Amino acid sequence: MRIARDLPNLRHALDGLGPVALVPTMGALHPGHLSLLAAARREVGEAGTLIASIFVNPLQFGPGEDFSRYPRQEEADLAMLREAGCDLAWLPGVEAMYPPGRATTIQVDGPSEGWEGAARPRHFRGVATVCAKLFLQTGARVAAFGEKDWQQLQVIRRMVRDLDLPVRILPCPTLREADGLAMSSRNRYLDPEARGRAAALPGAMRAAIEAMARGTPPAAALATARAGLAAAGFALDYLALVEPESLRELEAPPGRLIAAARLGGVRLLDNMAA
């Protein structure tokens, strides 16, 4: 596996290689990331080039968020990428990604509004900007993203369509722990007591979806889920049934149930088809 840390070395490494499948990450890899790598490899085959980027993107962190403490484990991540058959790791520094004097960011309206966009006002601008740069830097034909960050996935899809970027976005199912908690690099922040309670979030979401399927009005099903999560110690930012692509709130299924909640100082995201 080759490693590039600046654009000249990246372009040199890409010279003459086959079609590129990209998996953008911020590192702290876990089996969910490995599933994205496997899906991306299937898209381009052994003749293609599998690239993983590792870049903790400062543009998508707001004031008081966890940029400085976001887990960084380069050696372990690179070992996992080698084991997964990655061809090239793209590890730019902040100045390589955002040179001095930069003056361009990308704002995607529509799916970025509300929910995470309201809770973290600059977040999706940072996500869209870094993803556009990664697509252009690598010349990716396909890029794999997990469905766990559902709103992010819709923002990236909208940006690619609106800007006619020549990359296909490949959504991949959320991987979960044995107790149902969605895999995330931030789960490691949970202390043992909070980790033991964390599965209440997907549990409450599944119960709400099942109740709606039995005919319970969505407002009542979601109110029960919110009350149960509050009793379990969660501080809920939102739990809502939305149209999957636009993220507009719905009054009845089918749709996507999205949630963000804090537990033990850790902010957990999840979503499920409903």
MIDOSE-1310 file (N, C-alpha, C; in nm, 2 decimals, decimal comma, always signed):
residues 274
mria	+0,08/-0,12/+0,00/+0,00/+0,00/+0,00/+0,09/+0,12/+0,00; +0,06/+0,22/-0,09/+0,13/+0,34/-0,10/+0,06/+0,45/-0,01; +0,14/+0,54/+0,04/+0,09/+0,65/+0,13/+0,13/+0,78/+0,07; +0,04/+0,87/+0,05/+0,06/+1,00/+0,01/+0,02/+1,10/+0,11
rdlp	+0,10/+1,21/+0,13/+0,07/+1,31/+0,23/+0,06/+1,45/+0,17; +0,09/+1,47/+0,04/+0,07/+1,60/-0,03/+0,02/+1,57/-0,17; -0,03/+1,67/-0,23/-0,09/+1,66/-0,37/+0,01/+1,61/-0,47; +0,13/+1,66/-0,48/+0,22/+1,61/-0,58/+0,25/+1,46/-0,57
nlrh	+0,26/+1,41/-0,44/+0,28/+1,26/-0,42/+0,16/+1,19/-0,45; +0,04/+1,24/-0,42/-0,08/+1,17/-0,46/-0,10/+1,16/-0,61; -0,07/+1,27/-0,68/-0,09/+1,26/-0,82/+0,01/+1,17/-0,89; +0,13/+1,16/-0,83/+0,23/+1,07/-0,88/+0,19/+0,93/-0,86
aldg	+0,13/+0,90/-0,74/+0,09/+0,77/-0,70/-0,03/+0,72/-0,79; -0,11/+0,81/-0,83/-0,23/+0,78/-0,91/-0,20/+0,76/-1,06; -0,08/+0,81/-1,10/-0,05/+0,81/-1,24/-0,05/+0,66/-1,30; -0,13/+0,64/-1,40/-0,14/+0,51/-1,46/-0,22/+0,40/-1,39
lgpv	-0,28/+0,44/-1,28/-0,36/+0,34/-1,21/-0,50/+0,33/-1,27; -0,57/+0,22/-1,23/-0,70/+0,19/-1,28/-0,80/+0,28/-1,21; -0,93/+0,26/-1,25/-1,04/+0,34/-1,19/-1,04/+0,34/-1,04; -1,07/+0,46/-0,98/-1,05/+0,48/-0,84/-1,19/+0,46/-0,77
alvp	-1,19/+0,39/-0,66/-1,29/+0,38/-0,56/-1,24/+0,44/-0,43; -1,31/+0,54/-0,38/-1,26/+0,62/-0,26/-1,35/+0,59/-0,14; -1,29/+0,57/-0,02/-1,36/+0,57/+0,10/-1,30/+0,68/+0,19; -1,38/+0,79/+0,20/-1,33/+0,91/+0,28/-1,35/+0,87/+0,43
tmga	-1,25/+0,89/+0,52/-1,27/+0,87/+0,66/-1,20/+0,98/+0,74; -1,23/+0,99/+0,87/-1,15/+1,07/+0,96/-1,06/+0,99/+1,05; -1,04/+0,86/+1,01/-0,95/+0,77/+1,08/-1,03/+0,71/+1,20; -0,95/+0,66/+1,30/-1,01/+0,58/+1,41/-1,10/+0,47/+1,35
lhpg	-1,04/+0,39/+1,26/-1,12/+0,30/+1,18/-1,18/+0,18/+1,27; -1,29/+0,13/+1,23/-1,36/+0,02/+1,29/-1,42/-0,07/+1,18; -1,49/-0,18/+1,22/-1,54/-0,27/+1,11/-1,64/-0,20/+1,02; -1,71/-0,10/+1,06/-1,79/-0,03/+0,97/-1,72/+0,03/+0,85
hlsl	-1,60/+0,09/+0,88/-1,51/+0,14/+0,77/-1,47/+0,03/+0,68; -1,43/-0,09/+0,74/-1,38/-0,20/+0,66/-1,49/-0,25/+0,57; -1,62/-0,24/+0,61/-1,73/-0,28/+0,52/-1,74/-0,18/+0,40; -1,71/-0,06/+0,42/-1,71/+0,04/+0,31/-1,60/+0,01/+0,21
laaa	-1,48/-0,03/+0,27/-1,37/-0,06/+0,18/-1,40/-0,18/+0,10; -1,46/-0,28/+0,16/-1,50/-0,41/+0,08/-1,60/-0,37/-0,03; -1,70/-0,29/+0,01/-1,80/-0,25/-0,09/-1,74/-0,17/-0,21; -1,65/-0,08/-0,18/-1,58/+0,00/-0,28/-1,49/-0,09/-0,37
rrev	-1,43/-0,19/-0,31/-1,34/-0,28/-0,39/-1,43/-0,36/-0,49; -1,55/-0,40/-0,44/-1,63/-0,48/-0,53/-1,68/-0,39/-0,65; -1,69/-0,26/-0,63/-1,73/-0,17/-0,74/-1,63/-0,16/-0,85; -1,50/-0,16/-0,82/-1,39/-0,14/-0,92/-1,31/-0,27/-0,95
geag	-1,33/-0,37/-0,87/-1,26/-0,50/-0,89/-1,11/-0,49/-0,86; -1,04/-0,59/-0,88/-0,90/-0,60/-0,85/-0,82/-0,51/-0,95; -0,87/-0,49/-1,07/-0,80/-0,40/-1,16/-0,81/-0,25/-1,13; -0,91/-0,22/-1,04/-0,92/-0,08/-1,00/-0,83/-0,04/-0,88
tlia	-0,84/+0,08/-0,84/-0,76/+0,13/-0,73/-0,85/+0,17/-0,61; -0,82/+0,11/-0,50/-0,89/+0,14/-0,38/-0,81/+0,24/-0,29; -0,87/+0,35/-0,27/-0,81/+0,46/-0,19/-0,89/+0,49/-0,06; -0,83/+0,50/+0,05/-0,89/+0,55/+0,17/-0,82/+0,68/+0,21
sifv	-0,90/+0,78/+0,24/-0,84/+0,90/+0,29/-0,86/+0,91/+0,44; -0,77/+0,96/+0,51/-0,78/+0,99/+0,65/-0,74/+1,14/+0,68; -0,85/+1,21/+0,72/-0,83/+1,35/+0,74/-0,93/+1,40/+0,84; -0,89/+1,44/+0,95/-0,98/+1,50/+1,05/-1,00/+1,64/+1,01
nplq	-1,12/+1,67/+0,96/-1,15/+1,79/+0,88/-1,19/+1,91/+0,98; -1,11/+2,01/+1,00/-1,14/+2,11/+1,09/-1,26/+2,19/+1,05; -1,29/+2,20/+0,92/-1,41/+2,28/+0,88/-1,54/+2,22/+0,92; -1,55/+2,10/+0,96/-1,68/+2,04/+1,00/-1,70/+2,04/+1,15
fgpg	-1,61/+2,09/+1,22/-1,62/+2,10/+1,37/-1,65/+2,25/+1,41; -1,75/+2,26/+1,49/-1,79/+2,40/+1,54/-1,71/+2,43/+1,67; -1,73/+2,55/+1,72/-1,67/+2,59/+1,85/-1,72/+2,50/+1,96; -1,62/+2,45/+2,04/-1,66/+2,37/+2,15/-1,68/+2,22/+2,12
edfs	-1,67/+2,19/+1,99/-1,68/+2,05/+1,95/-1,54/+1,98/+1,97; -1,54/+1,85/+1,94/-1,43/+1,76/+1,98/-1,32/+1,75/+1,88; -1,29/+1,85/+1,80/-1,18/+1,84/+1,70/-1,05/+1,80/+1,77; -1,01/+1,86/+1,88/-0,88/+1,84/+1,94/-0,87/+1,70/+2,00
rypr	-0,98/+1,64/+2,05/-0,98/+1,51/+2,11/-1,03/+1,40/+2,02; -1,07/+1,44/+1,90/-1,11/+1,33/+1,81/-1,00/+1,22/+1,80; -1,04/+1,10/+1,81/-0,93/+0,99/+1,81/-0,85/+0,99/+1,69; -0,72/+0,98/+1,71/-0,62/+0,97/+1,60/-0,53/+0,85/+1,63
qeea	-0,52/+0,76/+1,54/-0,44/+0,64/+1,56/-0,39/+0,59/+1,43; -0,30/+0,67/+1,37/-0,25/+0,65/+1,24/-0,19/+0,51/+1,22; -0,10/+0,47/+1,30/-0,04/+0,34/+1,28/-0,14/+0,23/+1,28; -0,23/+0,23/+1,37/-0,33/+0,12/+1,37/-0,42/+0,13/+1,25
dlam	-0,46/+0,25/+1,21/-0,54/+0,27/+1,09/-0,47/+0,22/+0,96; -0,34/+0,25/+0,95/-0,27/+0,21/+0,83/-0,26/+0,06/+0,83; -0,24/-0,01/+0,94/-0,23/-0,15/+0,95/-0,37/-0,21/+0,90; -0,48/-0,15/+0,95/-0,61/-0,20/+0,91/-0,63/-0,18/+0,76
lrea	-0,59/-0,07/+0,70/-0,60/-0,05/+0,56/-0,52/-0,15/+0,48; -0,40/-0,18/+0,52/-0,32/-0,28/+0,45/-0,39/-0,42/+0,45; -0,44/-0,45/+0,57/-0,50/-0,58/+0,58/-0,63/-0,59/+0,50; -0,69/-0,48/+0,48/-0,81/-0,47/+0,39/-0,79/-0,47/+0,25
gcdl	-0,66/-0,46/+0,21/-0,62/-0,46/+0,07/-0,63/-0,32/+0,00; -0,62/-0,22/+0,08/-0,62/-0,08/+0,02/-0,50/-0,06/-0,06; -0,51/+0,01/-0,17/-0,39/+0,03/-0,26/-0,32/+0,16/-0,22; -0,39/+0,26/-0,18/-0,33/+0,39/-0,15/-0,40/+0,46/-0,04
awlp	-0,33/+0,51/+0,06/-0,38/+0,59/+0,17/-0,34/+0,73/+0,15; -0,45/+0,82/+0,15/-0,43/+0,96/+0,13/-0,44/+1,03/+0,26; -0,33/+1,08/+0,31/-0,33/+1,14/+0,45/-0,28/+1,28/+0,44; -0,36/+1,37/+0,39/-0,31/+1,51/+0,38/-0,31/+1,58/+0,52
gvea	-0,22/+1,67/+0,54/-0,22/+1,76/+0,65/-0,32/+1,87/+0,62; -0,35/+1,96/+0,72/-0,44/+2,06/+0,71/-0,40/+2,16/+0,60; -0,27/+2,20/+0,60/-0,22/+2,29/+0,50/-0,22/+2,24/+0,36; -0,21/+2,10/+0,34/-0,22/+2,04/+0,21/-0,36/+2,05/+0,16
mypp	-0,46/+2,03/+0,25/-0,60/+2,03/+0,21/-0,65/+2,18/+0,20; -0,61/+2,27/+0,29/-0,66/+2,40/+0,29/-0,54/+2,50/+0,29; -0,48/+2,52/+0,18/-0,36/+2,61/+0,18/-0,39/+2,75/+0,22; -0,29/+2,82/+0,27/-0,31/+2,96/+0,31/-0,37/+3,04/+0,20
grat	-0,47/+3,13/+0,23/-0,53/+3,21/+0,13/-0,65/+3,15/+0,07; -0,69/+3,03/+0,11/-0,81/+2,96/+0,05/-0,93/+3,05/+0,08; -1,02/+3,05/-0,02/-1,14/+3,14/-0,01/-1,27/+3,08/-0,05; -1,27/+2,94/-0,07/-1,38/+2,88/-0,13/-1,44/+2,77/-0,03
tiqv	-1,57/+2,78/-0,01/-1,64/+2,67/+0,06/-1,76/+2,64/-0,02; -1,82/+2,52/+0,01/-1,94/+2,48/-0,06/-2,06/+2,47/+0,03; -2,17/+2,54/+0,00/-2,29/+2,54/+0,09/-2,40/+2,47/+0,01; -2,45/+2,36/+0,06/-2,55/+2,28/+0,00/-2,68/+2,31/+0,08
dgps	-2,78/+2,38/+0,02/-2,90/+2,40/+0,09/-2,99/+2,28/+0,08; -3,12/+2,29/+0,11/-3,21/+2,17/+0,10/-3,18/+2,07/+0,21; -3,12/+1,96/+0,18/-3,10/+1,85/+0,28/-3,01/+1,89/+0,40; -2,94/+1,99/+0,39/-2,85/+2,03/+0,50/-2,93/+2,11/+0,61
egwe	-3,05/+2,15/+0,57/-3,13/+2,24/+0,66/-3,20/+2,16/+0,77; -3,19/+2,20/+0,89/-3,26/+2,13/+1,00/-3,17/+2,02/+1,06; -3,22/+1,96/+1,17/-3,15/+1,85/+1,23/-3,01/+1,87/+1,26; -2,91/+1,80/+1,19/-2,77/+1,83/+1,22/-2,73/+1,97/+1,17
gaar	-2,80/+2,01/+1,06/-2,77/+2,15/+1,01/-2,80/+2,25/+1,11; -2,91/+2,23/+1,19/-2,95/+2,33/+1,29/-2,86/+2,31/+1,42; -2,83/+2,19/+1,45/-2,75/+2,17/+1,57/-2,60/+2,21/+1,55; -2,55/+2,19/+1,43/-2,41/+2,22/+1,40/-2,41/+2,31/+1,28
prhf	-2,43/+2,44/+1,29/-2,46/+2,53/+1,17/-2,35/+2,52/+1,06; -2,22/+2,50/+1,09/-2,12/+2,51/+0,99/-2,08/+2,37/+0,94; -2,14/+2,27/+1,00/-2,09/+2,13/+0,98/-2,10/+2,09/+0,84; -2,22/+2,10/+0,78/-2,23/+2,04/+0,64/-2,16/+2,13/+0,54
rgva	-2,13/+2,25/+0,56/-2,05/+2,33/+0,47/-1,90/+2,27/+0,47; -1,86/+2,23/+0,59/-1,73/+2,17/+0,60/-1,72/+2,03/+0,53; -1,83/+1,95/+0,55/-1,84/+1,82/+0,49/-1,84/+1,83/+0,34; -1,93/+1,92/+0,29/-1,94/+1,93/+0,14/-1,80/+1,98/+0,08
tvca	-1,74/+2,07/+0,14/-1,61/+2,13/+0,09/-1,51/+2,02/+0,09; -1,49/+1,95/+0,20/-1,38/+1,85/+0,20/-1,41/+1,73/+0,10; -1,54/+1,69/+0,09/-1,57/+1,58/+0,00/-1,55/+1,62/-0,14; -1,59/+1,74/-0,18/-1,57/+1,78/-0,32/-1,42/+1,78/-0,35
klfl	-1,34/+1,83/-0,25/-1,19/+1,83/-0,28/-1,14/+1,69/-0,29; -1,18/+1,60/-0,20/-1,14/+1,46/-0,21/-1,17/+1,39/-0,34; -1,30/+1,42/-0,39/-1,34/+1,36/-0,52/-1,25/+1,41/-0,63; -1,22/+1,54/-0,63/-1,14/+1,60/-0,74/-1,00/+1,56/-0,73
qtga	-0,94/+1,56/-0,61/-0,80/+1,52/-0,59/-0,77/+1,38/-0,63; -0,86/+1,29/-0,60/-0,84/+1,15/-0,63/-0,89/+1,10/-0,77; -0,98/+1,18/-0,83/-1,05/+1,14/-0,95/-1,13/+1,02/-0,93; -1,19/+1,01/-0,82/-1,27/+0,89/-0,78/-1,39/+0,87/-0,88
rvaa	-1,41/+0,75/-0,92/-1,52/+0,71/-1,00/-1,64/+0,67/-0,91; -1,61/+0,62/-0,79/-1,72/+0,58/-0,70/-1,66/+0,62/-0,56; -1,75/+0,66/-0,47/-1,71/+0,69/-0,33/-1,81/+0,63/-0,24; -1,77/+0,55/-0,14/-1,86/+0,48/-0,05/-1,88/+0,55/+0,08
fgek	-2,00/+0,56/+0,12/-2,04/+0,63/+0,25/-2,13/+0,54/+0,33; -2,12/+0,54/+0,46/-2,21/+0,47/+0,54/-2,34/+0,54/+0,56; -2,45/+0,46/+0,57/-2,58/+0,52/+0,59/-2,60/+0,57/+0,73; -2,51/+0,54/+0,82/-2,53/+0,59/+0,96/-2,55/+0,74/+0,97
dwqq	-2,47/+0,81/+0,89/-2,48/+0,96/+0,89/-2,57/+0,99/+0,77; -2,70/+0,96/+0,79/-2,80/+0,97/+0,68/-2,81/+1,11/+0,62; -2,82/+1,21/+0,70/-2,83/+1,35/+0,65/-2,71/+1,38/+0,57; -2,59/+1,35/+0,62/-2,46/+1,37/+0,55/-2,47/+1,31/+0,41
lqvi	-2,51/+1,19/+0,41/-2,52/+1,11/+0,28/-2,61/+1,19/+0,18; -2,72/+1,24/+0,23/-2,81/+1,32/+0,13/-2,75/+1,45/+0,09; -2,68/+1,51/+0,18/-2,61/+1,64/+0,14/-2,50/+1,61/+0,03; -2,43/+1,50/+0,05/-2,32/+1,47/-0,05/-2,39/+1,43/-0,18
rrmv	-2,49/+1,35/-0,18/-2,56/+1,32/-0,30/-2,61/+1,44/-0,38; -2,67/+1,53/-0,30/-2,73/+1,66/-0,36/-2,61/+1,74/-0,42; -2,50/+1,75/-0,35/-2,39/+1,83/-0,41/-2,34/+1,77/-0,54; -2,32/+1,63/-0,54/-2,27/+1,57/-0,66/-2,36/+1,59/-0,78
rdld	-2,49/+1,58/-0,75/-2,59/+1,60/-0,86/-2,59/+1,75/-0,91; -2,59/+1,84/-0,81/-2,60/+1,98/-0,85/-2,47/+2,03/-0,92; -2,35/+1,98/-0,89/-2,23/+2,02/-0,94/-2,18/+1,94/-1,06; -2,26/+1,83/-1,09/-2,23/+1,74/-1,20/-2,09/+1,68/-1,18
lpvr	-2,06/+1,64/-1,06/-1,93/+1,58/-1,03/-1,93/+1,44/-1,08; -1,82/+1,39/-1,15/-1,82/+1,26/-1,21/-1,79/+1,15/-1,12; -1,87/+1,14/-1,01/-1,84/+1,03/-0,91/-1,98/+0,98/-0,87; -1,99/+0,85/-0,85/-2,11/+0,78/-0,81/-2,10/+0,76/-0,66
ilpc	-2,20/+0,80/-0,59/-2,20/+0,78/-0,44/-2,27/+0,65/-0,41; -2,19/+0,56/-0,34/-2,23/+0,43/-0,30/-2,27/+0,43/-0,16; -2,40/+0,42/-0,13/-2,45/+0,41/+0,01/-2,43/+0,27/+0,07; -2,39/+0,25/+0,19/-2,36/+0,12/+0,25/-2,43/+0,11/+0,38
ptlr	-2,49/-0,01/+0,41/-2,57/-0,02/+0,53/-2,49/+0,01/+0,66; -2,56/+0,05/+0,76/-2,50/+0,08/+0,89/-2,46/-0,06/+0,95; -2,34/-0,07/+1,00/-2,30/-0,18/+1,08/-2,32/-0,16/+1,23; -2,37/-0,26/+1,30/-2,41/-0,24/+1,44/-2,33/-0,34/+1,53
eadg	-2,32/-0,30/+1,65/-2,26/-0,39/+1,75/-2,37/-0,50/+1,79; -2,33/-0,60/+1,86/-2,41/-0,71/+1,89/-2,54/-0,66/+1,96; -2,54/-0,55/+2,04/-2,65/-0,50/+2,11/-2,73/-0,40/+2,03; -2,69/-0,38/+1,90/-2,77/-0,29/+1,82/-2,72/-0,15/+1,80
lams	-2,62/-0,11/+1,88/-2,57/+0,03/+1,87/-2,49/+0,04/+1,74; -2,52/+0,15/+1,67/-2,45/+0,18/+1,54/-2,30/+0,20/+1,57; -2,22/+0,13/+1,49/-2,07/+0,15/+1,50/-2,03/+0,29/+1,47; -1,95/+0,35/+1,55/-1,90/+0,49/+1,54/-1,77/+0,50/+1,61
srnr	-1,68/+0,58/+1,55/-1,55/+0,61/+1,61/-1,57/+0,68/+1,75; -1,68/+0,75/+1,77/-1,70/+0,82/+1,89/-1,75/+0,73/+2,01; -1,79/+0,60/+1,97/-1,84/+0,51/+2,07/-1,73/+0,49/+2,18; -1,61/+0,50/+2,14/-1,50/+0,47/+2,24/-1,50/+0,57/+2,35
yldp	-1,57/+0,69/+2,33/-1,57/+0,79/+2,44/-1,67/+0,74/+2,55; -1,76/+0,65/+2,52/-1,85/+0,61/+2,63/-1,78/+0,53/+2,74; -1,81/+0,57/+2,86/-1,76/+0,49/+2,97/-1,84/+0,37/+2,98; -1,79/+0,27/+3,06/-1,86/+0,14/+3,06/-2,01/+0,15/+3,10
earg	-2,04/+0,24/+3,20/-2,18/+0,25/+3,24/-2,27/+0,30/+3,13; -2,22/+0,41/+3,06/-2,29/+0,47/+2,95/-2,30/+0,37/+2,83; -2,19/+0,30/+2,81/-2,20/+0,20/+2,70/-2,30/+0,10/+2,72; -2,32/+0,06/+2,84/-2,42/-0,04/+2,87/-2,57/+0,01/+2,85
raaa	-2,59/+0,14/+2,85/-2,72/+0,20/+2,83/-2,74/+0,25/+2,68; -2,63/+0,25/+2,61/-2,64/+0,32/+2,48/-2,73/+0,25/+2,38; -2,74/+0,11/+2,39/-2,83/+0,04/+2,30/-2,98/+0,08/+2,32; -3,01/+0,15/+2,42/-3,15/+0,19/+2,44/-3,19/+0,29/+2,32
lpga	-3,10/+0,35/+2,26/-3,13/+0,44/+2,15/-3,19/+0,36/+2,03; -3,11/+0,27/+1,97/-3,17/+0,19/+1,86/-3,29/+0,11/+1,91; -3,29/+0,07/+2,03/-3,40/-0,01/+2,08/-3,53/+0,07/+2,08; -3,52/+0,20/+2,13/-3,64/+0,28/+2,13/-3,69/+0,31/+1,98
mraa	-3,59/+0,33/+1,89/-3,62/+0,36/+1,75/-3,70/+0,24/+1,69; -3,64/+0,12/+1,71/-3,71/+0,00/+1,66/-3,85/-0,02/+1,72; -3,86/+0,01/+1,85/-4,00/+0,00/+1,91/-4,10/+0,10/+1,85; -4,05/+0,22/+1,82/-4,14/+0,32/+1,76/-4,18/+0,28/+1,62
ieam	-4,08/+0,22/+1,54/-4,11/+0,18/+1,41/-4,22/+0,06/+1,41; -4,20/-0,03/+1,50/-4,29/-0,14/+1,51/-4,43/-0,09/+1,56; -4,43/+0,00/+1,65/-4,56/+0,06/+1,69/-4,63/+0,13/+1,57; -4,56/+0,20/+1,49/-4,62/+0,27/+1,38/-4,68/+0,16/+1,28
argt	-4,60/+0,05/+1,26/-4,64/-0,05/+1,17/-4,77/-0,12/+1,22; -4,79/-0,12/+1,35/-4,92/-0,18/+1,41/-5,03/-0,08/+1,40; -5,01/+0,04/+1,36/-5,11/+0,14/+1,35/-5,11/+0,25/+1,45; -5,02/+0,25/+1,54/-5,00/+0,36/+1,64/-4,97/+0,49/+1,56
ppaa	-5,04/+0,60/+1,59/-5,01/+0,73/+1,53/-4,86/+0,76/+1,55; -4,79/+0,81/+1,45/-4,65/+0,84/+1,46/-4,62/+0,94/+1,58; -4,71/+1,04/+1,60/-4,68/+1,13/+1,71/-4,68/+1,06/+1,85; -4,77/+0,96/+1,86/-4,77/+0,89/+1,99/-4,66/+0,79/+2,00
alat	-4,62/+0,73/+1,89/-4,51/+0,63/+1,90/-4,38/+0,71/+1,93; -4,36/+0,82/+1,87/-4,24/+0,90/+1,89/-4,24/+0,96/+2,03; -4,35/+1,00/+2,08/-4,36/+1,06/+2,22/-4,32/+0,95/+2,32; -4,37/+0,83/+2,30/-4,33/+0,72/+2,39/-4,18/+0,69/+2,38
arag	-4,12/+0,69/+2,26/-3,98/+0,67/+2,25/-3,90/+0,78/+2,31; -3,94/+0,91/+2,30/-3,87/+1,02/+2,36/-3,88/+1,01/+2,51; -3,99/+0,97/+2,57/-4,00/+0,95/+2,71/-3,91/+0,84/+2,76; -3,91/+0,73/+2,69/-3,82/+0,62/+2,73/-3,68/+0,66/+2,73
laaa	-3,64/+0,73/+2,63/-3,50/+0,77/+2,62/-3,46/+0,87/+2,73; -3,55/+0,96/+2,76/-3,52/+1,05/+2,87/-3,51/+0,98/+3,00; -3,59/+0,88/+3,02/-3,58/+0,80/+3,15/-3,45/+0,72/+3,15; -3,40/+0,68/+3,04/-3,27/+0,61/+3,03/-3,15/+0,70/+3,04
gfal	-3,17/+0,83/+3,05/-3,06/+0,92/+3,07/-3,01/+0,99/+2,95; -3,08/+0,98/+2,84/-3,04/+1,05/+2,72/-3,09/+1,19/+2,71; -3,01/+1,28/+2,66/-3,06/+1,42/+2,63/-3,08/+1,42/+2,48; -3,20/+1,42/+2,44/-3,24/+1,40/+2,30/-3,23/+1,54/+2,23
dyla	-3,15/+1,54/+2,12/-3,15/+1,66/+2,03/-3,27/+1,65/+1,94; -3,30/+1,54/+1,88/-3,41/+1,52/+1,79/-3,44/+1,37/+1,77; -3,57/+1,34/+1,75/-3,61/+1,21/+1,70/-3,73/+1,24/+1,61; -3,71/+1,21/+1,48/-3,81/+1,26/+1,39/-3,82/+1,16/+1,27
lvep	-3,94/+1,16/+1,22/-3,97/+1,08/+1,10/-3,97/+1,18/+0,98; -3,88/+1,15/+0,88/-3,85/+1,24/+0,77/-3,86/+1,18/+0,64; -3,88/+1,26/+0,53/-3,87/+1,21/+0,40/-3,72/+1,18/+0,37; -3,69/+1,06/+0,32/-3,55/+1,02/+0,32/-3,45/+1,11/+0,24
eslr	-3,49/+1,17/+0,13/-3,40/+1,25/+0,05/-3,40/+1,39/+0,10; -3,51/+1,45/+0,12/-3,52/+1,60/+0,15/-3,50/+1,63/+0,30; -3,52/+1,53/+0,38/-3,52/+1,54/+0,53/-3,63/+1,63/+0,58; -3,74/+1,65/+0,50/-3,85/+1,72/+0,55/-3,93/+1,63/+0,65
elea	-3,98/+1,69/+0,75/-4,05/+1,61/+0,85/-4,19/+1,55/+0,80; -4,22/+1,43/+0,83/-4,34/+1,36/+0,78/-4,43/+1,34/+0,90; -4,56/+1,33/+0,87/-4,66/+1,30/+0,97/-4,70/+1,15/+0,97; -4,65/+1,08/+0,87/-4,68/+0,93/+0,87/-4,58/+0,86/+0,78
ppgr	-4,55/+0,73/+0,81/-4,46/+0,66/+0,73/-4,52/+0,63/+0,60; -4,44/+0,58/+0,50/-4,30/+0,54/+0,51/-4,21/+0,66/+0,51; -4,09/+0,64/+0,57/-3,99/+0,75/+0,57/-3,86/+0,70/+0,64; -3,79/+0,79/+0,70/-3,67/+0,75/+0,77/-3,68/+0,81/+0,91
liaa	-3,65/+0,73/+1,01/-3,65/+0,77/+1,15/-3,51/+0,81/+1,18; -3,49/+0,94/+1,21/-3,35/+0,99/+1,24/-3,35/+1,04/+1,39; -3,23/+1,02/+1,45/-3,21/+1,06/+1,59/-3,07/+1,11/+1,62; -3,07/+1,20/+1,71/-2,94/+1,24/+1,77/-2,96/+1,26/+1,92
arlg	-2,88/+1,20/+2,00/-2,90/+1,21/+2,15/-2,76/+1,21/+2,22; -2,75/+1,27/+2,33/-2,63/+1,27/+2,41/-2,64/+1,18/+2,53; -2,54/+1,11/+2,55/-2,53/+1,01/+2,67/-2,39/+1,01/+2,72; -2,38/+1,05/+2,85/-2,24/+1,05/+2,91/-2,15/+1,14/+2,84
gvrl	-2,20/+1,25/+2,79/-2,12/+1,35/+2,72/-2,08/+1,32/+2,57; -2,14/+1,21/+2,52/-2,11/+1,16/+2,39/-2,24/+1,18/+2,30; -2,22/+1,23/+2,18/-2,34/+1,25/+2,10/-2,35/+1,14/+2,00; -2,46/+1,07/+2,01/-2,49/+0,95/+1,92/-2,59/+0,98/+1,81
ldnm	-2,56/+0,93/+1,69/-2,65/+0,95/+1,58/-2,70/+0,81/+1,54; -2,82/+0,80/+1,49/-2,87/+0,68/+1,43/-2,99/+0,71/+1,34; -3,02/+0,62/+1,25/-3,14/+0,63/+1,16/-3,18/+0,49/+1,12; -3,30/+0,48/+1,08/-3,36/+0,35/+1,04/-3,47/+0,38/+0,94
aa	-3,49/+0,29/+0,85/-3,61/+0,29/+0,76/-3,73/+0,27/+0,84; -3,84/+0,35/+0,81/-3,96/+0,34/+0,88/-4,08/+0,34/+0,79
